[in-house]
Amino acid sequence: MSFRPASYQAIRSEHHLLTVQRPGAHLLTAGVFLTVLMCGLFPGDSLSRENTIFQQFTQHIGRQIHRDKQAFSQANSCLSWFYKAKKTPPSAVRGISWNMTPSSQPEVECLRDYPGGMDDARDDFAKTQTLLSVSLTFYEFALVADRNDDAIYSPTELQDLLRSLTLSYHDGDPTPKQVTALTERFDRLYRSRNMDTLMQGMSDLYEQGYRVTPSDRVELDRVMG
């Protein structure tokens, strides 16, 4: 999925209709033209607004995915190391290690991070796997809500997204308020590992015709890579 900036519609004035018919008319005309120009160039709650909401929401989830991938990788590596160490008895004579620093020795990190040994690593593996699954599924959910893959939540898409998460939608709400509502709902469901609510929201979008598109799959593969 590519992010493209919102394009601005060109504003043209029709001076042949703006004849001076009375004193001060040219000032009124100039004021109207300036208002139209500002609305066209700076659409406060139009394309740039929905683009901001999409980007900030997906970036918030993306940062959590990055942390989850690191935590899961560590738990997975240490769990594998404990299994291997359990099956391989320690040798009576240690060989010479070449430039082995504490940070490059898994036994140092794993024994430090998991003092309970394999059981601790196994519990953390299950926990980090679940959290990564939640964050990835939520990212998919955020992509699905962008129905036409233009990296922008249209007013209809935003309304459907908020309502599928049982959040209220009010046309004209400031962008920061709506971004905060979305990110806080993600954080709450993430901390509680509430996949049921998340999947219900996904189901609600599917009932309205939303689907995982090929573009969504490409983006998910990129994030999971």
Backbone as numpy.savetxt, mean C-alpha at the origin, in Angstrom:
# Nx Ny Nz CAx CAy CAz Cx Cy Cz
2.01 -2.31 -12.59 1.16 -1.12 -12.59 2.04 0.11 -12.59
1.84 1.02 -13.47 2.65 2.22 -13.56 1.90 3.40 -13.00
2.65 4.32 -12.37 2.04 5.50 -11.82 2.29 6.64 -12.80
1.23 7.29 -13.26 1.41 8.38 -14.18 0.75 9.62 -13.61
1.37 10.78 -13.79 0.79 12.01 -13.23 -0.50 12.38 -13.92
-1.36 13.04 -13.17 -2.63 13.47 -13.77 -2.36 14.51 -14.84
-3.05 14.41 -15.95 -2.88 15.37 -17.03 -3.84 16.53 -16.82
-3.39 17.69 -17.22 -4.23 18.88 -17.04 -4.90 19.24 -18.36
-6.18 19.58 -18.28 -6.94 19.95 -19.48 -6.62 21.40 -19.85
-6.34 21.61 -21.09 -5.97 22.97 -21.54 -7.16 23.90 -21.40
-6.88 25.13 -20.95 -7.94 26.14 -20.77 -7.79 27.19 -21.87
-8.86 27.37 -22.62 -8.84 28.38 -23.70 -9.90 29.44 -23.41
-9.53 30.67 -23.63 -10.49 31.78 -23.45 -11.07 32.19 -24.80
-12.28 32.58 -24.78 -12.96 32.99 -26.01 -13.19 34.50 -25.93
-12.15 35.23 -26.36 -12.18 36.68 -26.17 -13.24 37.36 -27.03
-13.69 36.66 -28.08 -14.69 37.31 -28.92 -16.03 37.43 -28.20
-16.22 36.68 -27.10 -17.45 36.79 -26.32 -17.30 37.76 -25.16
-16.05 38.21 -24.95 -15.78 39.03 -23.77 -15.64 40.49 -24.17
-16.60 41.04 -24.83 -16.55 42.44 -25.24 -16.87 43.33 -24.06
-16.26 44.47 -24.08 -16.49 45.44 -23.00 -17.78 46.18 -23.29
-18.79 45.96 -22.48 -20.10 46.58 -22.69 -20.41 47.63 -21.64
-19.64 47.59 -20.54 -19.90 48.59 -19.49 -18.62 48.77 -18.70
-18.45 49.85 -17.99 -17.25 50.08 -17.19 -17.04 48.94 -16.19
-15.82 48.41 -16.14 -15.48 47.36 -15.18 -15.78 45.96 -15.68
-16.39 45.83 -16.87 -16.74 44.50 -17.37 -15.51 43.68 -17.64
-14.42 44.35 -18.11 -13.21 43.59 -18.40 -12.60 43.02 -17.13
-12.78 43.70 -15.99 -12.28 43.18 -14.72 -13.06 41.95 -14.29
-14.40 41.99 -14.48 -15.23 40.84 -14.15 -14.86 39.65 -15.02
-14.65 39.92 -16.30 -14.28 38.86 -17.24 -12.95 38.23 -16.85
-11.99 39.08 -16.50 -10.67 38.58 -16.12 -10.77 37.71 -14.86
-11.64 38.13 -13.93 -11.80 37.34 -12.71 -12.40 35.98 -12.97
-13.41 35.93 -13.84 -14.03 34.65 -14.19 -13.02 33.75 -14.88
-12.26 34.33 -15.80 -11.28 33.53 -16.53 -10.22 32.98 -15.58
-9.76 33.80 -14.63 -8.75 33.35 -13.68 -9.28 32.22 -12.82
-10.54 32.30 -12.42 -11.14 31.24 -11.61 -11.19 29.93 -12.37
-11.63 30.00 -13.64 -11.68 28.79 -14.46 -10.29 28.22 -14.66
-9.32 29.10 -14.90 -7.94 28.65 -15.11 -7.40 27.95 -13.89
-7.62 28.49 -12.70 -7.12 27.89 -11.47 -7.78 26.54 -11.23
-9.06 26.43 -11.52 -9.75 25.16 -11.32 -9.21 24.09 -12.27
-8.86 24.53 -13.49 -8.35 23.57 -14.46 -6.95 23.12 -14.14
-6.10 24.07 -13.70 -4.70 23.73 -13.44 -4.49 23.08 -12.09
-5.31 23.40 -11.12 -5.13 22.86 -9.78 -6.44 22.27 -9.28
-6.81 21.10 -9.77 -8.09 20.47 -9.38 -7.96 19.88 -7.99
-8.19 20.73 -6.98 -7.92 20.34 -5.60 -8.39 18.98 -5.19
-9.64 18.61 -5.47 -10.15 17.32 -5.02 -10.53 16.45 -6.21
-9.83 16.61 -7.33 -10.13 15.77 -8.49 -9.04 14.73 -8.67
-8.37 14.73 -9.85 -7.42 13.67 -10.15 -6.25 13.62 -9.17
-5.66 14.79 -8.85 -4.51 14.78 -7.96 -4.89 14.27 -6.59
-6.12 14.51 -6.18 -6.58 14.06 -4.86 -6.67 12.54 -4.81
-7.34 11.96 -5.80 -7.48 10.51 -5.80 -6.15 9.81 -6.03
-5.28 10.44 -6.83 -3.95 9.89 -7.06 -3.16 9.87 -5.75
-3.28 10.91 -4.96 -2.59 10.98 -3.68 -3.08 9.90 -2.73
-4.38 9.69 -2.69 -4.94 8.67 -1.80 -4.44 7.29 -2.18
-4.46 6.97 -3.47 -3.99 5.66 -3.92 -2.53 5.46 -3.57
-1.69 6.44 -3.89 -0.26 6.30 -3.66 0.07 6.18 -2.18
-0.52 7.03 -1.36 -0.19 7.00 0.06 -0.69 5.72 0.72
-1.84 5.23 0.32 -2.39 4.01 0.89 -1.54 2.80 0.51
-1.22 2.66 -0.77 -0.42 1.51 -1.21 1.01 1.59 -0.70
1.56 2.78 -0.60 2.92 2.92 -0.07 2.97 2.56 1.41
1.94 2.90 2.15 1.87 2.56 3.57 1.88 1.04 3.74
1.07 0.35 2.94 1.04 -1.11 3.01 2.36 -1.69 2.52
2.93 -1.10 1.47 4.18 -1.59 0.91 5.32 -1.54 1.91
5.38 -0.50 2.72 6.43 -0.41 3.74 6.28 -1.52 4.77
5.04 -1.86 5.12 4.82 -2.94 6.07 5.21 -4.28 5.45
4.92 -4.47 4.18 5.30 -5.70 3.48 6.82 -5.87 3.53
7.55 -4.80 3.30 9.02 -4.87 3.32 9.51 -5.33 4.69
8.94 -4.78 5.75 9.35 -5.20 7.11 8.96 -6.66 7.37
7.78 -7.04 6.90 7.32 -8.42 7.11 8.20 -9.42 6.37
8.62 -9.07 5.17 9.48 -9.97 4.40 10.82 -10.18 5.11
11.35 -9.13 5.69 12.62 -9.25 6.41 12.46 -10.13 7.65
11.39 -9.90 8.40 11.15 -10.70 9.61 10.90 -12.16 9.28
10.13 -12.40 8.23 9.84 -13.77 7.83 11.11 -14.49 7.35
11.94 -13.78 6.59 13.18 -14.36 6.10 14.10 -14.75 7.25
14.17 -13.90 8.26 15.01 -14.21 9.42 14.49 -15.43 10.16
13.18 -15.47 10.40 12.60 -16.61 11.11 12.78 -17.90 10.31
12.59 -17.81 9.01 12.74 -18.98 8.15 14.18 -19.49 8.16
15.14 -18.58 8.07 16.56 -18.96 8.06 16.96 -19.61 9.38
16.51 -19.02 10.49 16.89 -19.57 11.78 16.19 -20.90 12.06
14.96 -21.05 11.62 14.28 -22.32 11.80 15.01 -23.42 11.03
15.44 -23.11 9.82 16.22 -24.07 9.03 17.54 -24.39 9.71
18.17 -23.35 10.27 19.45 -23.57 10.95 19.28 -24.48 12.17
18.22 -24.28 12.96 17.99 -25.12 14.14 17.74 -26.57 13.73
16.98 -26.77 12.66 16.74 -28.14 12.18 18.06 -28.80 11.78
18.86 -28.05 11.06 20.14 -28.59 10.60 21.07 -28.87 11.78
21.10 -27.94 12.75 21.97 -28.12 13.92 21.54 -29.32 14.75
20.23 -29.56 14.79 19.72 -30.69 15.57 20.11 -32.01 14.95
20.17 -32.06 13.63 20.49 -33.30 12.93 22.00 -33.52 12.81
22.76 -32.43 12.93 24.20 -32.54 12.77 24.88 -32.38 14.12
25.45 -33.44 14.71 26.11 -33.33 16.00 27.34 -32.44 15.89
27.63 -31.68 16.94 28.80 -30.79 16.90 30.08 -31.60 16.78
30.98 -31.12 15.97 32.26 -31.81 15.78 33.16 -31.59 16.98
34.01 -32.59 17.26 34.91 -32.51 18.42 35.98 -31.46 18.20
36.38 -31.28 16.96 37.44 -30.33 16.66 36.90 -29.29 15.69
37.03 -28.03 16.06 36.55 -26.96 15.19 37.64 -26.54 14.22
37.25 -26.35 12.98 38.20 -25.87 12.00 38.38 -24.37 12.10
39.31 -23.87 11.34 39.58 -22.44 11.35 38.60 -21.75 10.42
37.93 -20.73 10.94 37.00 -19.96 10.12 37.75 -18.80 9.49
37.46 -18.54 8.22 38.16 -17.48 7.50 37.28 -16.24 7.41
37.74 -15.19 8.11 37.03 -13.90 8.11 35.55 -14.06 8.47
35.27 -14.88 9.46 33.89 -15.05 9.89 33.58 -14.04 10.98
32.71 -13.11 10.70 32.31 -12.11 11.68 31.04 -12.56 12.36
30.77 -12.06 13.56 29.55 -12.47 14.27 28.29 -12.28 13.44
28.24 -11.21 12.62 27.03 -10.95 11.84 26.83 -11.96 10.73
27.92 -12.69 10.35 27.79 -13.66 9.27 27.63 -15.08 9.79
27.57 -15.24 11.11 27.41 -16.57 11.69 25.97 -16.75 12.16
25.21 -17.62 11.49 23.79 -17.79 11.86 23.61 -18.27 13.28
24.54 -19.06 13.82 24.37 -19.54 15.19 24.38 -18.40 16.18
25.15 -17.35 15.88 25.20 -16.20 16.79 23.86 -15.46 16.77
23.36 -15.16 15.57 22.11 -14.41 15.45 20.91 -15.23 15.93
20.86 -16.49 15.53 19.69 -17.31 15.86 19.60 -17.62 17.35
20.74 -17.92 17.97 20.73 -18.19 19.41 20.44 -16.92 20.20
20.84 -15.78 19.66 20.55 -14.51 20.33 19.07 -14.14 20.20
18.52 -14.29 18.98 17.14 -13.87 18.73 16.11 -14.89 19.22
16.52 -16.16 19.30 15.60 -17.21 19.72 16.23 -18.03 20.84
16.26 -17.46 22.04 16.89 -18.17 23.17 16.20 -19.49 23.50
14.93 -19.62 23.11 14.21 -20.87 23.35 14.48 -21.92 22.30
15.38 -21.61 21.38 15.76 -22.57 20.37 14.73 -22.75 19.27
14.59 -23.99 18.82 13.73 -24.29 17.68 12.27 -23.92 17.93
11.80 -24.11 19.15 10.40 -23.79 19.44 10.12 -22.31 19.24
11.04 -21.47 19.73 10.88 -20.02 19.54 10.90 -19.65 18.06
11.83 -20.26 17.32 11.93 -19.97 15.89 10.68 -20.43 15.15
10.15 -21.59 15.54 8.95 -22.11 14.88 7.76 -21.20 15.15
7.62 -20.72 16.38 6.52 -19.81 16.72 6.63 -18.51 15.93
7.86 -17.98 15.85 8.06 -16.72 15.13 7.85 -16.91 13.63
8.21 -18.07 13.12 7.98 -18.37 11.72 6.48 -18.33 11.41
5.68 -18.96 12.24 4.23 -18.97 12.03 3.66 -17.55 12.14
4.15 -16.79 13.11 3.65 -15.43 13.31 3.99 -14.53 12.12
5.27 -14.55 11.72 5.69 -13.68 10.61 5.06 -14.10 9.29
4.82 -15.39 9.12 4.16 -15.87 7.91 2.73 -15.33 7.83
2.03 -15.35 8.97 0.66 -14.85 9.00 0.61 -13.35 8.73
1.51 -12.60 9.37 1.53 -11.15 9.18 1.87 -10.78 7.74
2.80 -11.49 7.15 3.14 -11.23 5.75 1.95 -11.54 4.85
1.22 -12.58 5.16 0.04 -12.93 4.38 -1.02 -11.84 4.48
-1.19 -11.27 5.67 -2.17 -10.19 5.86 -1.78 -8.97 5.04
-0.51 -8.56 5.15 -0.09 -7.35 4.44 -0.14 -7.53 2.92
0.22 -8.70 2.44 0.16 -8.96 1.00 -1.29 -8.99 0.50
-2.15 -9.62 1.28 -3.56 -9.68 0.89 -4.18 -8.28 0.89
-3.79 -7.46 1.84 -4.31 -6.09 1.90 -3.80 -5.28 0.70
-2.57 -5.54 0.30 -2.03 -4.84 -0.87 -2.83 -5.24 -2.12
-3.13 -6.52 -2.23 -3.95 -6.99 -3.34 -5.32 -6.31 -3.31
-5.88 -6.19 -2.13 -7.17 -5.55 -1.93 -7.13 -4.10 -2.43
-6.05 -3.39 -2.08 -5.90 -1.99 -2.50 -5.77 -1.88 -4.02
-5.11 -2.85 -4.64 -4.97 -2.84 -6.10 -6.30 -3.16 -6.78
-7.03 -4.12 -6.23 -8.32 -4.50 -6.81 -9.28 -3.30 -6.80
-9.21 -2.49 -5.76 -10.11 -1.34 -5.64 -9.85 -0.30 -6.73
-8.65 -0.33 -7.32 -8.36 0.52 -8.48 -8.82 -0.24 -9.72
-10.06 -0.13 -10.01 -10.72 -1.01 -10.98 -10.11 -0.97 -12.37
-9.74 0.22 -12.84 -9.23 0.35 -14.21 -7.71 0.49 -14.27
-7.02 0.21 -13.16 -5.56 0.17 -13.12 -4.89 1.46 -13.59
-5.46 2.60 -13.21 -4.84 3.87 -13.60 -4.11 4.53 -12.44
-3.92 3.76 -11.33 -3.21 4.27 -10.15 -3.91 5.46 -9.53
-5.21 5.52 -9.71 -6.02 6.61 -9.16 -7.33 6.01 -8.66
-7.77 6.42 -7.48 -9.09 6.04 -7.00 -10.08 7.11 -7.46
-10.94 6.74 -8.38 -12.00 7.67 -8.78 -12.95 7.83 -7.60
-13.81 8.84 -7.62 -14.77 8.99 -6.52 -15.58 7.73 -6.26
-16.00 7.05 -7.32 -16.78 5.81 -7.15 -15.92 4.71 -6.54
-14.69 4.56 -7.05 -13.79 3.54 -6.50 -13.47 3.81 -5.04
-13.22 5.07 -4.72 -12.92 5.43 -3.33 -14.10 5.14 -2.43
-15.28 5.47 -2.89 -16.48 5.19 -2.12 -16.65 3.69 -1.88
-16.46 2.90 -2.92 -16.59 1.45 -2.78 -15.52 0.88 -1.85
-14.31 1.41 -1.95 -13.22 0.95 -1.10 -13.51 1.23 0.37
-13.89 2.45 0.67 -14.17 2.82 2.06 -15.33 2.01 2.63
-16.37 1.87 1.86 -17.55 1.15 2.35 -17.28 -0.34 2.53
-16.40 -0.91 1.68 -16.06 -2.32 1.84 -15.26 -2.57 3.11
-14.66 -1.51 3.65 -13.94 -1.60 4.92 -14.77 -1.05 6.07
-16.07 -0.90 5.83 -17.02 -0.35 6.81 -16.59 1.03 7.30
-16.08 1.82 6.38 -15.71 3.20 6.68 -16.69 4.12 5.98
-17.01 5.22 6.61 -17.98 6.15 6.02 -17.32 6.95 4.90
-18.12 7.28 3.91 -17.65 8.08 2.79 -18.49 9.35 2.71
-17.80 10.47 2.69 -18.48 11.75 2.55 -17.78 12.53 1.44
-18.50 12.81 0.39 -17.92 13.55 -0.72 -17.43 14.91 -0.23
-16.20 15.21 -0.53 -15.63 16.48 -0.12 -14.77 16.40 1.12
-14.69 15.22 1.75 -13.79 15.07 2.89 -12.36 15.36 2.45
-11.57 16.03 3.28 -10.18 16.32 2.90 -9.38 15.05 2.70
-8.43 15.13 1.78 -7.61 13.96 1.46 -6.91 13.36 2.68
-6.25 14.16 3.53 -5.57 13.55 4.69 -6.51 12.75 5.57
-7.75 13.19 5.71 -8.70 12.46 6.54 -9.00 11.09 5.97
-9.17 11.01 4.65 -9.49 9.73 4.03 -8.28 8.80 4.00
-7.08 9.37 3.78 -5.87 8.55 3.83 -5.68 7.99 5.24
-5.89 8.82 6.24 -5.74 8.37 7.62 -6.74 7.27 7.96
-7.97 7.42 7.50 -8.98 6.40 7.76 -8.57 5.06 7.16
-8.03 5.08 5.95 -7.62 3.84 5.29 -6.40 3.22 5.97
-5.39 4.02 6.26 -4.17 3.47 6.87 -4.43 2.98 8.29
-5.28 3.68 9.02 -5.60 3.23 10.38 -6.39 1.93 10.35
-7.29 1.78 9.39 -8.04 0.53 9.28 -7.08 -0.62 8.93
-6.14 -0.36 8.03 -5.14 -1.38 7.71 -4.35 -1.75 8.96
-3.86 -0.76 9.68 -3.05 -1.03 10.88 -3.82 -1.85 11.90
-5.10 -1.53 12.06 -5.91 -2.23 13.06 -6.13 -3.70 12.66
-6.48 -3.91 11.41 -6.69 -5.29 10.94 -5.38 -6.06 10.90
-4.31 -5.38 10.60 -3.00 -6.03 10.56 -2.58 -6.49 11.94
-2.70 -5.61 12.92 -2.28 -5.97 14.28 -3.10 -7.12 14.84
-4.39 -7.15 14.50 -5.26 -8.22 14.99 -5.22 -9.45 14.09
-4.51 -9.34 12.97 -4.41 -10.44 11.99 -5.81 -10.87 11.55
-6.66 -9.88 11.33 -8.07 -10.13 11.03 -8.27 -10.35 9.53
-8.01 -11.56 9.09 -8.20 -11.88 7.67 -9.68 -11.99 7.31
-10.53 -12.33 8.27 -11.96 -12.50 7.97 -12.57 -11.20 7.48
-12.31 -10.10 8.21 -12.84 -8.80 7.79 -12.28 -8.37 6.45
-11.00 -8.63 6.27 -10.35 -8.26 5.01 -10.96 -9.03 3.84
-11.15 -10.32 4.00 -11.71 -11.13 2.92 -13.18 -10.77 2.65
-13.89 -10.36 3.69 -15.27 -9.92 3.49 -15.29 -8.65 2.65
-14.35 -7.75 2.93 -14.25 -6.53 2.13 -13.92 -6.84 0.68
-13.02 -7.80 0.47 -12.67 -8.21 -0.88 -13.90 -8.81 -1.58
-14.65 -9.60 -0.85 -15.86 -10.20 -1.42 -16.86 -9.13 -1.83
-16.98 -8.08 -1.02 -17.89 -6.98 -1.35 -17.49 -6.31 -2.66
-16.19 -6.12 -2.86 -15.73 -5.53 -4.12 -16.01 -6.46 -5.30
-15.79 -7.74 -5.09 -16.04 -8.71 -6.16 -17.51 -8.72 -6.56
-18.40 -8.56 -5.59 -19.83 -8.54 -5.90 -20.21 -7.33 -6.75
-19.37 -6.29 -6.70 -19.62 -5.10 -7.51 -18.84 -5.12 -8.82
-18.22 -6.26 -9.12 -17.56 -6.41 -10.41 -16.07 -6.18 -10.42
-15.47 -5.87 -9.27 -14.02 -5.68 -9.20 -13.33 -7.04 -9.32
-12.13 -7.04 -9.92 -11.39 -8.28 -10.11 -9.88 -8.03 -10.02
-9.12 -9.09 -9.74 -7.66 -9.02 -9.83 -7.31 -9.07 -11.32
-6.68 -8.03 -11.81 -6.35 -7.94 -13.23 -4.92 -8.43 -13.48
-4.58 -8.68 -14.74 -3.19 -9.04 -15.05 -2.19 -8.01 -14.56
-2.56 -6.73 -14.63 -1.68 -5.67 -14.13 -1.49 -5.79 -12.62
-2.56 -6.15 -11.92 -2.46 -6.35 -10.47 -1.50 -7.49 -10.15
-1.58 -8.56 -10.92 -0.72 -9.74 -10.66 0.76 -9.39 -10.88
1.01 -8.59 -11.90 2.39 -8.16 -12.14 2.92 -7.35 -10.96
2.10 -6.45 -10.45 2.51 -5.63 -9.31 2.69 -6.49 -8.05
1.82 -7.46 -7.84 1.94 -8.33 -6.69 3.21 -9.17 -6.77
3.53 -9.64 -7.97 4.77 -10.41 -8.15 5.98 -9.54 -7.84
5.91 -8.29 -8.25 7.03 -7.38 -7.97 7.21 -7.17 -6.48
6.11 -6.96 -5.78 6.18 -6.71 -4.34 6.64 -7.95 -3.57
6.21 -9.11 -4.03 6.57 -10.34 -3.34 7.98 -10.82 -3.69
8.56 -10.27 -4.76 9.87 -10.72 -5.20 10.99 -10.32 -4.25
